[in-house]
Amino acid sequence: MDIISVALKRHSTKAFDPTKKLTAEQAEKIKTLLQFSPSSTNSQPWHFIVASTEEGKARVAKSAAGGFVFNERKMLDASHVVVFCAKTAMDDAWLTRVVDQEEADGRFATPEAKAANHKGRTFFADMHRVSLKDDHHWMAKQVYLNVGSFLLGVGALGLDAVPIEGFDAAVLDAEFGLTEQGFTSVVVVPVGHHSVEDFNAALPKSRLPLSTVVTEC
């Protein structure tokens, strides 16, 4: 299946079949999608919780109580539930960790190349954390880049998913001790196979016309 077919076929799943689970190979592939998503300057300011056990999914679903209860079944019935978390502050230790990993992966021919790369990434980090003072927003944007890449990738694997912002982040952060680790939850994405109750699967896709959303010059 080509990527355009995936984009035209995928949809936001409204109900999952709890009897259908990801294979072990599919489970590994969705983690690869998370790990290899693009991010600004390759900063990777994220962490992911992948819940596949009933206990794990129930912990995530605690955040879908009260006004968000309409999302509870999606989290409980999906095969896997991914919590996308963003760093709450960009620190020098993280920048060093990233550049050291790049060095270990063979991205630099010389020490000077490593230093130049680190200087460039730090420039943009400082622009947001010092000048604009919006590094938390900047890092959340990188997580959303990952979400978009993930949704398309999951569709290419023949799986169904839905991005969820309707959850209590404070509850989820407390459940997994995210604040103490320097992260906060921003999006929850259940993944699995849609059920017959998923009304959205049979509906035609609807998007604004190209003439409205694209300017060619």
C-alpha positions in Angstrom: 0.0 0.0 0.0 1.5 3.4 -1.0 1.5 6.3 1.4 -1.3 8.2 -0.3 -3.6 5.2 0.0 -2.8 5.1 3.7 -3.6 8.8 4.1 -6.9 8.3 2.3 -7.9 5.1 4.2 -6.9 5.8 7.8 -9.5 7.3 10.2 -9.9 8.2 13.8 -11.2 5.0 15.4 -14.2 5.5 17.6 -14.5 1.9 18.9 -11.9 -0.9 19.2 -12.4 -4.7 19.1 -11.0 -5.9 22.5 -10.5 -9.4 21.1 -8.0 -8.4 18.4 -4.5 -7.8 19.6 -1.3 -6.6 17.9 1.2 -9.3 17.0 4.6 -9.2 18.7 6.1 -8.0 15.4 3.5 -5.1 15.1 4.1 -4.2 18.7 7.8 -3.8 18.0 7.2 -1.8 14.9 5.0 0.8 16.6 7.9 1.4 19.1 10.2 1.9 16.2 7.8 4.5 14.8 8.0 6.3 18.1 11.8 6.2 18.3 12.5 7.3 14.7 10.1 10.2 14.3 11.6 13.5 13.2 11.9 16.4 15.6 13.4 19.9 15.4 17.2 19.7 15.5 16.8 16.0 16.4 16.1 17.2 19.9 13.7 14.3 20.7 12.2 16.0 23.8 9.8 13.1 24.6 9.0 10.0 26.4 6.4 7.3 25.7 4.4 5.0 27.8 3.2 1.9 25.9 0.5 0.1 27.8 -0.5 -3.4 26.5 -1.6 -5.2 29.6 -5.1 -4.9 31.1 -3.5 -3.4 34.2 -1.4 -0.9 32.2 -4.4 0.2 30.1 -6.5 0.6 33.2 -3.9 2.9 34.7 -4.0 5.1 31.6 -7.8 5.0 31.6 -7.9 6.6 35.0 -7.3 9.9 33.2 -10.6 9.3 31.2 -13.0 9.8 34.1 -15.6 12.5 34.7 -16.0 14.7 31.7 -13.7 12.5 29.6 -15.4 9.2 30.3 -16.4 8.9 26.6 -12.8 8.0 25.9 -12.5 5.3 28.5 -13.6 2.4 26.4 -11.1 3.3 23.6 -8.3 3.1 26.1 -9.5 -0.1 27.6 -10.5 -1.9 24.4 -7.5 -1.1 22.2 -4.7 -3.6 22.0 -2.1 -1.0 22.9 -2.3 2.5 24.3 0.5 5.0 23.8 0.9 8.0 26.0 2.9 10.8 24.3 4.9 12.8 26.8 6.8 16.1 26.3 9.7 17.3 28.4 8.7 20.2 30.7 12.0 22.0 30.3 15.0 21.7 27.9 18.2 21.3 30.0 21.8 21.1 29.0 22.1 17.5 30.2 19.5 16.4 27.6 21.3 18.3 24.8 24.5 16.6 25.8 22.8 13.2 25.9 21.5 13.7 22.4 24.8 14.8 20.8 26.6 11.9 22.6 24.2 9.5 21.2 24.7 10.9 17.7 28.4 10.5 18.2 27.9 6.9 19.3 25.8 6.3 16.2 28.6 7.5 13.9 27.2 10.8 12.8 30.4 12.8 13.2 33.6 12.5 11.2 35.5 14.7 13.6 35.3 16.3 17.1 34.8 19.6 15.4 31.7 18.3 13.6 30.2 17.2 16.9 30.9 20.5 18.5 29.4 22.4 15.6 26.3 20.2 15.7 25.9 20.7 19.5 26.4 24.5 19.1 23.6 24.7 16.4 21.1 22.7 18.5 21.9 24.7 21.6 21.3 27.9 19.6 17.8 26.9 18.9 17.2 25.5 22.3 18.4 28.8 23.8 16.1 30.8 21.4 13.2 29.0 23.0 14.2 28.6 26.6 16.0 32.0 27.0 14.8 34.5 24.4 11.2 33.4 23.7 10.7 31.5 27.0 8.4 29.1 25.3 10.5 25.9 25.3 7.6 23.9 26.8 5.4 24.8 23.8 8.3 24.2 21.4 8.8 20.7 22.8 5.1 19.9 22.7 5.2 20.8 19.0 7.9 18.2 18.5 5.7 15.6 20.2 2.9 16.4 17.8 5.3 15.9 14.9 5.7 12.4 16.3 2.0 11.9 16.7 1.4 12.7 13.0 4.2 10.4 11.8 2.9 7.7 14.2 -0.7 7.8 12.9 0.4 7.5 9.3 2.8 4.7 10.2 0.2 2.8 12.1 -2.1 3.1 9.2 0.6 1.7 6.9 0.8 -1.3 9.2 -2.9 -2.0 8.7 -3.8 -0.9 12.2 -6.3 1.5 13.6 -5.7 4.4 16.0 -7.2 7.6 17.4 -5.4 10.6 18.9 -7.0 11.7 22.2 -6.5 15.0 23.9 -9.7 14.5 26.0 -8.1 13.2 29.2 -6.9 14.6 32.5 -3.2 15.2 32.1 -2.8 15.9 35.8 -4.2 12.5 36.7 -2.1 10.7 34.1 1.1 12.6 35.2 0.5 11.6 38.8 -0.3 8.0 38.0 3.1 7.5 36.3 5.2 10.0 38.2 5.9 12.0 35.1 6.3 15.4 36.7 9.1 14.1 38.9 10.8 12.7 35.7 10.5 16.1 34.0 7.7 15.1 31.6 4.0 15.8 31.0 1.4 13.8 29.0 0.1 15.6 26.0 -1.7 13.0 23.8 -3.0 9.5 24.2 -3.2 7.2 21.2 -5.0 3.8 21.5 -3.9 1.4 18.7 -5.6 -1.8 17.6 -8.4 -3.0 15.3 -11.7 -1.2 15.0 -14.9 -3.0 15.9 -18.2 -3.1 14.2 -19.4 -0.3 16.5 -16.8 2.1 14.9 -19.3 4.2 12.9 -16.4 6.4 11.6 -14.9 3.5 9.7 -17.7 3.5 7.1 -18.1 7.3 6.7 -16.5 9.1 3.8 -13.5 11.2 4.6 -14.2 14.9 4.6 -11.5 17.6 4.2 -11.6 21.2 3.0 -10.9 21.6 -0.8 -7.3 22.0 -2.0 -8.2 25.5 -3.2 -8.9 26.5 0.4 -5.9 24.9 2.1 -3.1 25.1 -0.6 -1.6 28.2 -2.2 0.6 27.4 -5.2 3.0 30.0 -6.5 
